[in-house]
């Protein structure tokens, strides 16, 4: 049984979260780590969320007050960078309580994301989307 608190208290959800939590010891895949940070934010496991976000912060690209993530320093894909950064943004803002520091952090991600938009408000690839939060 997972120590996480799922909204439904469904044993299948709890077991799934437990399996996912066991996988968090390997944070070599930035995309998976960002997705897990968002998952544990939604699940209410703030301890795991904090650990994942702390790791993501150490591997972020911080330039000129902007903040974003890439799968690796040698492997860049604009659409993947947008997607990873979007999941980190969602994890940062989806917690039940947010500090001024959290909002400042999120603002740096949003400013980077806005710079990735094309003249029509979309992104470079039709594959790029922001995950639906509703």
Helices and strands as residue ranges (DSSP letters): H 11-22, G 23-25, H 30-43, H 46-58, E 61-63, E 66-68, H 78-93, H 100-116
